Amino acid sequence: MEDGRRRFQAEVRVLAAKFYEKRKMDIGETIRKAIQDFILPELEIIKGENKEIKIALELTNKRLDDINIHLADQSRRIDDLRAELTQRIDETNERIDETNNRINRLYEVIVRREEQEKLEIRVMRLEKSVETLMRKAA
């Protein structure tokens, strides 16, 4: 009986080991299935969204490149316009300076004419005075 009992215990151990191995495989299979059922679909969604983000990023980068080219062109145009306007302002300032010089010369001529008219009036008065004195003296 002892022998039967040992065989029985050995068989129980073998069965327990097989059960444990099967259970271990079942748990691993369950985990694998859970990963496939829950995580892989989420991973596919993330991959799809990542692809969409990359496409949007490429389009955004293309648009930024276009904007940079446009800004560089506008900057060049502004620089050209600034140079042209600076030249025109300098030319206008030269003309203003010339006009101011002419006005100054005209002012000098007008002042001389006024002085000449005053002198002419003084000379006429002096001539009258001399004439009056000459009549009285005669």
Long-range contacts (C-beta under 8 A, 24 or more apart in sequence): none
